[in-house]
């Protein structure tokens, strides 16, 4: 079963959201703050710098 492609509007909204999250992670990393992420269905506190590294790894995959 083929997946339906998102509309142009939905794709643009997704890119905008990703950009906003990356910018917020960058700000928090510069300030040395932590973020809460989801790991295996549970909330987990990690440094923003570590979260940025994890996000970059997913982006390149």
Secondary structure by P-SEA (a helix, b strand, c coil): cbbbbccaaaaaaaaaaaaaaaaaaaaaaaacbbbbbbcccbbbbbcaaaaaaaaaaaaac
